[in-house]
Amino acid sequence: MKNSGHADLPLHNGRVPPWLADRMAKLGGAITESIVMEYGRDKFLQRISDPFWFQSFGAVLGMDWHSSGITTSVMVALKRALNPMAEELGIYVCGGRGKHSLKTPEELVRLADKTGMDGDELVRSSKLSAKVDNTAVQDGYNLYLHNFIVTREGQWAVVQQGMNATNGMARRYHWHSPRLVSFVKEPHSAVCGKNKGMILNLTAAEADSTKEAILELSSRTPDKGMAEVRKVLMPRHHDVKSKDVDLKRLGAVLALAHESNVRKFDELLLVKGLGPRTLQSLTLVSEVIHGTPSRFTDPARFSFAHGGKDGNPFPVPLKVFDQTIRLLKNSVEKAKIDRSDKQKAIKSLHQTALRLEKNFKPKPDNFERIIHEERKNSYKFGGMTVMGPARPPSGQLSLF
């Protein structure tokens, strides 16, 4: 068992408005179903254990691309979406923020009673992962969120987050266990930082295995394992800048969606009724489903699917968001019956964008123009932020 990575994120206050929370749950559930259907439950656990993929996933769901709130909101959305269909899908989400995190052992015991899994072992893994990140590793971040995601095969992942009030940052930790092994024998390889000497030992009266694990960890310094860890440090600036985005990749997506000569690919004709703006969103969603790990090193790019609730890089286009949800959910339902052409067509969006990338030459000076156009036209797509609906430019009447 290895800790798969961590992300450092600026603390971000505020709540997710209901109009976004509902859509996050629907689209998050549909994306998860698509991944499980195409690649299996173990692949979904691998992805959610990757801090870059997780950040990109949250951005495509309409959350602010770099803030700490993405962790809580994504996990709430997944728990809300996946647990009602857990028996069919075979994925269960336990825990949460604050008092909900304390209920994780209770939830795991109930789950074990229903499924026949080893509840004691699951509870032990949950507690140990929290103890390691909250107490064994003295990095100044105190856990306030702990989610334990488990499949019916007994494989699991942990997504948990700590807060450092001094530096105004949050740190998210990802754990992934394709098989359960001893915490004592496996080094903690993912929480890395400046070497401040020996890690303090836990003094609380805990199980022997916990003490042994922490003693093992205390013989190591936090800077070990840097070659193995996937680490993302998000900037403090809120707006999306060109330096935050792989312009070649983003440009290929925009070209696919908006240039008529590109959109004549035969496989894209199977997705009927797609306007250019929805095609742009659906292509980024397709990459979240089908992309390889190296595709998620610039999470800000995925905010060009559905914007952000605070208006960065642009307001959330509700009409586009809803059409993306409908198309993806429809493709999932049809694929359950007969591996539908629509499911293949959505996968082809990512493949087509990859082909376009090879010869695409981005124009960096177009970046601000793209954001300006999105904001100017936002009202046409039902643009919304936490401050209210997007308005048409001055002097222009809204038709909606």
Secondary structure as GFF3:
##gff-version 3
##sequence-region A 1 400
A	DSSP	beta_strand	2	10	.	.	.	ID=ss1
A	DSSP	alpha_helix	18	39	.	.	.	ID=ss2
A	DSSP	alpha_helix	41	48	.	.	.	ID=ss3
A	DSSP	alpha_helix	51	60	.	.	.	ID=ss4
A	DSSP	alpha_helix	69	82	.	.	.	ID=ss5
A	DSSP	three_ten_helix	83	85	.	.	.	ID=ss6
A	DSSP	alpha_helix	86	89	.	.	.	ID=ss7
A	DSSP	beta_strand	91	97	.	.	.	ID=ss8
A	DSSP	alpha_helix	99	102	.	.	.	ID=ss9
A	DSSP	alpha_helix	104	115	.	.	.	ID=ss10
A	DSSP	alpha_helix	119	131	.	.	.	ID=ss11
A	DSSP	pi_helix	132	136	.	.	.	ID=ss12
A	DSSP	beta_strand	142	151	.	.	.	ID=ss13
A	DSSP	beta_strand	156	164	.	.	.	ID=ss14
A	DSSP	beta_strand	169	177	.	.	.	ID=ss15
A	DSSP	alpha_helix	208	218	.	.	.	ID=ss16
A	DSSP	beta_strand	230	233	.	.	.	ID=ss17
A	DSSP	three_ten_helix	242	244	.	.	.	ID=ss18
A	DSSP	alpha_helix	247	258	.	.	.	ID=ss19
A	DSSP	three_ten_helix	262	264	.	.	.	ID=ss20
A	DSSP	three_ten_helix	266	270	.	.	.	ID=ss21
A	DSSP	alpha_helix	276	290	.	.	.	ID=ss22
A	DSSP	three_ten_helix	293	296	.	.	.	ID=ss23
A	DSSP	three_ten_helix	299	302	.	.	.	ID=ss24
A	DSSP	alpha_helix	303	306	.	.	.	ID=ss25
A	DSSP	beta_strand	316	317	.	.	.	ID=ss26
A	DSSP	alpha_helix	318	338	.	.	.	ID=ss27
A	DSSP	alpha_helix	341	357	.	.	.	ID=ss28
A	DSSP	three_ten_helix	364	366	.	.	.	ID=ss29
A	DSSP	alpha_helix	367	376	.	.	.	ID=ss30
A	DSSP	three_ten_helix	378	381	.	.	.	ID=ss31
A	DSSP	beta_strand	383	385	.	.	.	ID=ss32
A	DSSP	beta_strand	388	389	.	.	.	ID=ss33
###
